[in-house]
Amino acid sequence: MNPRPLEGITVIALEHAIAAPFATRQLADMGARVIKIERPGVGDFARAYDARVAGLCSHFAWVNRSKESLALDLKDAAAREVLARLLERADVLIQNLAPGATARMGLDYASLKERHPRLIVCDISGYGGDGPQRDKKAYDLLIQSEAGFLSTTGTPEEPAKAGISIADIAAGMYAYTGILNALMLREKTGTGSAIDVSMLESLAEWMSFPLYYAYQGASPPPRAGASHATIYPYGPFRAGDGKRVVLGLQNEREWAAFCAEVLRDPALAGDMLFDSVAKRSANREALRAIIEAAFEPLSTAEVEARLDAAGIGYGRMNDMAGLWAHPQLAARKRWREVESPVGPIPALLPPGTSSAFEARMDPVPALGAHTEAILREIGCDAACIARLT
């Protein structure tokens, strides 16, 4: 098997929930050894969010494969000594504990850099390592609100949150890329560095389109449900069989083809109410009625056939069952099977296929599954192992 790019890199993770575990799973996918330190008896509290995967938590199954679980109570002096020994051979320490928690334990970059000059320390928090909101609790929904995300999603009458932990995911991806950058920089300088990732700043970056749209006090993009706020027709439309087709038209060439070949009404393209993107958006309710009247005699398959013939972008409005069975994922062989405490479960390969290697797809660990082996590895004797386990 070809080597993976991060083989030989060791990551110590003081992590829970989504943001840091998502970042470290990407590192593990690429071959890094990730040692996840969990509280004995309880572990990462995300283990208990639900039991949807045959008894295993859906969140935990998603972001924790290919890791080793080491159960340690870091309030215990012997456990802190184990962590100190692990850091001597580690490349990265990543944490998303409560603000200030690692500093109180002497595990912040300032405390560690003299003893471990090559160590990369990545801190993930809600609001960053300083500033007036540093110590605020920061759950995903709260950051969606603070970052203005809720103001752009939902309907004109009611905002809606994202159906996934978008702020956690954004922060996790910036932590992942930040660590990759720090590893490349270390190759040039020989020294580690500190990375400070905040959920607020990560999601604020993703909000840059509506930010610029509302530049200098201009009105923000309106909430438009599943439709685009400013481009139309761009969103779901009902066919005659009750199913919905999600259209995506972005320019005048596509609009003309859509009118002629899908609606079978070429004159509509030049209608003064609809002859520009801005006019179609402003008159979207009238246009919706025209489109759905044209779709009403047609099944979803017939609408899709016309869209294909016209070269118009569209998507099926899949639910989770539709995504599990998506033919494109199957055709591209994106599914693998990984072991877990509840037996084998399906798992998607990470995005970005490489011709040089295949991503690592190892088991989701049980709590403390690797504790004894790791303690032996760092030289703990039987008495020490018995005490710590």
N, C-alpha and C positions, 0 to 999 in steps of 0.2 A: 504494500500500500504506500502511495506517495505521502511524504510528510506534509502535515498541515502547517500553516504559517505561524501559529503561536505555540507549537510544541516546544517544551522547555521553559515556558513562562508559567510561573506559579502566582496565583491570585488568592489572597485571603479576603474573605467576604464577611463583614459584619452587617448583615442585610435582613430585610424583611419586606413583606408586601410585594410591590411590583417594580419600582424604579430601578433599584440596585440589582435585584435578581434578574431583571430583563437584560441589563447591561452585561452581567457576568455570564448569563447563558450564551450571549453572542460570543464572548471570549472563549467559553468552553466549546462552542460549535467549531471554532477555528483552531482547536487543539490545546488551549491553555488548560492547565490543571487548576480547578477552582475548588478551594476548601471553604465550605460554607459552615460558619460557626453558629450553632443554634443553642438556645436555652434548653438544658436538660428537662425532659418530661413534657415540655410544651412545644419547643421549637419555634420556627418562623410562624407568627400568628396567622399567616395566610394559609397554613395547612388546615385551618378550621373554618375557612370562609363558607365552604359547602362540601358536599360529598357526591358530586355529580358524576365523577368518573369511576364508577364501580366502587365508591367509597372514598376515593381520593379527590382532593379539591381541584376544581377546574383551573383556577389561577395557578396553583402550585405545580400541577402537571405541566402547564404551559411553559413556565419560566425557570424550571429547576432541573431539567435533565442534564446528564453528563457532569454532575457535580458530586463531590464527596461531602457527606454530612458529619461534622465533628461536634458532639454535644459537650459544651463547656459552660460552666457558671463563672463568668468573668469577675464576679465579686469575690471569688476564691483566689487566694494568692498563688496556689499551685497551678490553677488554670491560667492565670495571667503569665506565669513563667512558661507554660506550654506555648501560649501565644507569642511570647518573646522569642522563643526558639524557632517557631515557624517563621517569624518575620526575618530572621537571620538569613533564610534561604528563599524569601519571597521577592517577587518583582513588583507586585501591586497590592495595595491595601485599599479596599473600597468599602464605604459605609454609608448607610442612610438611617442611622439611629437618630434619636431626638437631638435637637441642636445643643451643642456643648458636651454631649455624652462622651465622645472619644477624647476630647481635650481633658476632661476630668480624670480619665484613665491613663493619660499620657500617651495617647495614640493619635494625636494630631501631627501634622507634618512638621511643625516647629519643634516638637518634642522628639521626633524620630529621625530627622534628617542627618544629625551629626553621627549617630550610631549606624544609620543605614543610608549612606549617601546616594545609593542607586535606587532607592525605593520610590515608587510612584504612589502618591496618596490621593485618592479621589473621594471627595465628599459630595453627597447628593442631599439636598434639603429643599424645603418648600420655597424659601425666599432668599437663600444665599447666606454666606458666612458672616455678613455684617449688615448694617442698615437697621432702621427702626422696626422692621417686621421680622427680624432674624429669628426670634423665638416663638412666632405664631405657629399654631398647629396648621398643618397643610395637607389636607386630604385632597384627592383628585378633583372632586366636585368643587371644592372651595377655590382651587387654583383655576379651574375652568371659569368660575365666576370672576375672580380677580383679574384674569387676563383678558376679559371682555369676550371670551368665547361664547358664553351663554347669550350675549346680546345679539349674536349673529345666527343662532340656530333656533329652530322651532318655527312656529307660525306667527303671523302678525299679532295674534292675541296672547300667545303664551310661549315663553322661551323653553328650550329643551336642552338637556345635557347630551353629550356624546354617549353612545351606547357602550363605549369601551373606555378604559382608563387612559385617555389621550394625554393628559399632563404627565402622568407617570411614564408612559411610553416615550414621549418626547424627551424627558429628562434622561431616561435610560439610554436612548440612542446617542444623545450628546455626551453622556459619560463614556459610552463605548468608543465613540470616535475620538474623544479627548484622550482616552487611555492609549489608543493606537498611535495618536500623534505623539504622546509623551514617550512611548517606547521607541519611536523613530528618532525623536530628539535625543534620547539617551544614547542611541548609537553614535550620535555626533559629538555629544558633550561628555558622556560618561557619567552623568549625574541624573538623579530623579527629579521630580517636580510635584507640585501640588495642583490639583484640579478642583475647582469649586463650581459645581453645576447646580443651578436652581430650577425647580419646576416652573416657577413664574417666568423666568427669562427664556426657558426653552419653549414654552407655549406662546409667549409674546412674540418670539421669532416667527412661529408658524402663523401668527395673526397679522403678518405684515401687509397682506393684500387689503383687508378691511381698514387697517391703520392708515395706509396711504390713500385709500378711497375717501377717508374722512379727514384728509389733510387740511390743516389750518381751519378747523372747526366746521368743515363741510359735513353734510348729513351722512351718517353711516349707511352701509348697505342694509336694506330692509330684510327682516326675517321672512323667508320664503318657503318654509317647510322643506320638502325634498327637491324643490326646484332651485335653479340658480337665482341668486338675488338680482342679477343685472342682465343675464342673457336668456333669451326665450325664443323658441321652445327648448328647454333644457331641464328635463325632469320626467316624472312618471305620468303616463296617460293610459286610460283604461280602454282595452279592446272589447269587442262584443261578447267574449266569453267570460268577462269579469276580471281577467288577469291584467296586469299592468306591464307596459313596455316603457323603459326609461330612455327617452330621446336625448341626443346631444348634437345640436346644430349650432355652429359657431360663426358662420360667415354667409355672405350673400349667395355664393355659388351653391352651397349646400341648401340654402333656403329655396332657391329656384328649383333645384332637383327634387326637393321634398314636395313642393307644391305640384310639380308636373307628374312625378312618377309614383308618389305615395298617396297624396290626397286626390290625384287625378283632376287638379284644378289649377292649370298653369297661370291663369289670370290672377290668382290670389297673390302671386309673388310681387306684382306691381301695385297692389292695393295700397292706397295712401296711408291706411292705418298700420300697415305691416311692412313697409318697404325699407326699413332699417332696423338694426338690432335694438336701438333705443325705443323705436315705436312699437316693436313687437313686445318688448318688456313692459312698456307703459300700458299697452292694450291686451295684456295677457289673458284676462278673463274671457274677452270676446274671442281671442284666438283659440283658447282651450276648447270653447264650445264648438268651434268649427272643426278642430282636429278630432275631438271625440265623437262628433257626429259622423265624420268620415270613417272612423274606426269601428263604429257601432255594428255594421253588418259583417265585420271581419273577425276571425279568430286571431288569437295571438300569433299563431304560426303564419297566418296569411299576412298580418302586418309586418312581421319580421321578414318574410320573403320579399315584400315590396321594398323595405328598407335596405335589404342586401342588394337588390337590383339597382337601387338608386345610389348606393355607396354612402348611406347615411349611418353615422355611429349610433348604436343603441346597446342597451344591456337588459338582461332579464333581472327582475326584482326578486332575487333569491332570498329564501330564508336559510336557516342553518342547515336544514336537511338538503337544500339545494347546493349549498357550499360543500358539504361532506361529499356529495355525489358529483361535483363539478367535473364535466368531461375533460376540460383542459388540464386540470390538476392531475387527473388520472393519465391522460395521454403523455404528459411530460414526466410521469413517474415521480411525483413530488411527495408521495406518502412513504413513510417508513414505519417500522414497529419498534418501540423501545420498551424495555422492561420497567417495572414500577413495583411498589409494595403491594399493588392489587393485581399484578400480572401484566402481560403485554398490553400496551395501548398504542393506537396509531398516533403518529406525529409527523408534522410537515417538515420537510427540509427547509432550512433557512433560505430566504431569497438570495439570489445572486449565485447562479451555478458557475463553478470554476472548472476549466479544463484540466487543471493541475492536481486537484484533490477533491475528495468528497467530505462534506462537513461531518463532524463527529456526532453520533446519535446514540449516546450511552444511557443507562438507566436513570430514572428519577429516584433519588435515594430515600430510604426510610430514615426517620429521625435517628441520628447517632450511628448510622450503619457503618461508618468508617472510623469511629472513635478509637477503638482498640488498635487497629492497624496503624493509624497515624501516630498514636502515642508510642507504639513500639518503634516506629520509624525514627522518631526524634530521641530515642534512648531511654524512655521511661521503663523502669523495672516493674515487676509484677505488683509490688505494693503500691506504687504510684498509680498504675492502671486501675487497680481495685478501688483506690480512693476516688479517682476522678470519674469512674464509671458507676 
